[in-house]
Amino acid sequence: MTELGTSYRRMLLDAELARVAAGLGGRGLDVGGRRRPRGRFRAPAGTTRVNLDPRERPTVVADAQALPLRAGAVDWVLCLETLEYVEAPERAVAELARVLRAGGLALVSVPFLHRADAAADRHRFTEARLRELLEQAGLAVREVVAQGRFFTALANMLRQATAHVGSRPLRWALAGCTLPLGGVLVRLDRLARVRRSAFLSSFTTGYLAVATKRASGPQP
């Protein structure tokens, strides 16, 4: 059985990251990276990890909105499940673009239908807003992938609600119902009929964007 605390969003995000991050090489930066990553995805060895919280033991303690790196210093940058916590996401994305070399790769994930999990959890992002943030910073968006649709978002909420039941016996009793149901719901999202539905596809747990830095920087 998959660990109850692992959300469907994280499982889907990890699968997408394994696909798009394969073969990353050169100098890398993980903005908001944690000492213990939330899911199974791991940044390549040697990645510079930046976090504002020293308890996460980052390579560099710094704010995502003011990265202490020179322009064009890295070949690729990760910013996973971090923009929702910063005061000004547009400043953070501008910093990601600034430190990235021309042609470099940016992988940025953000939540949409997901619980607020900390006092500093400030933002939720639609696909349109995520694209705007990246493009205004001078990044060319290659793709934006949604992590699930209506049924996955529902399954994710049921799983997380079950995971936060205080009584362990009751939690695992409920899991015996919600986990099989969640598996069915996630599979429903794969149906062509669901994918074609503008309504059902308007729900998602969040997005992963893949973008590259334009040689000319931000467009007017």
C-alpha positions, 0 to 999 in steps of 0.5 A: 500500500502506498503511504497514506500521507502521500497525496495523489498530486505528489505521485502524479507530479513525481511521475512528470518530473521523472519524465521531463527532468531526465538527463539534466546536466550542468549547474542546477539550482533547486529553489525552495528545496528541502532536506527531505523532499516531499515525494520520490523525485530527487534533484541530481547530485551536486544541485545547489539548494536554496531555502529561506529556512536554515533548518532545511540545511540548504546550500544557501540560505536565501529568499527566492525573491532575491537569489544571491547568484549572478545572472546566467549562473545556472543551466537549469532551475527547479522551483517545486511547490514553492511559489505559493509561499512567497509574498510576490511570485512575480519577483521570485519568477523574475529571479529564476529567469535572471539566474538561468542562462539563455536556453536553460530549463526551468521546471516550476510546479504550483498547486491549484485545488489543494489545502492550505498547509501552512500559515504562509501558504498564500497563493493558488495558480490557474494555468493562465496565471502560471503562464503569465508569470513565466512569460513576463519573466522572459521564459518561453513555456514549452508545456504545462501539465495538469496533475489530474482532473476533477476525479483526481482532485476529489480523490486527493481531498479524500486521501488527505482528509483520511490521513489527518484523522487523529485516531490511528485505528479509525484512520486505517479503517477509513483508508480501507475505503478511501484508498480503493475509491481513490484509485477508481477516481484517478482512473476515471480521469484517464477516460477520453470522455473526461479529458474532452470535458471542458468542465471536468478538465477545469479541475486539477490539483495543480500544474507543472510548467516546463520553460526555457529562457529566451535569449532576448529576455522578457518581451515588451 
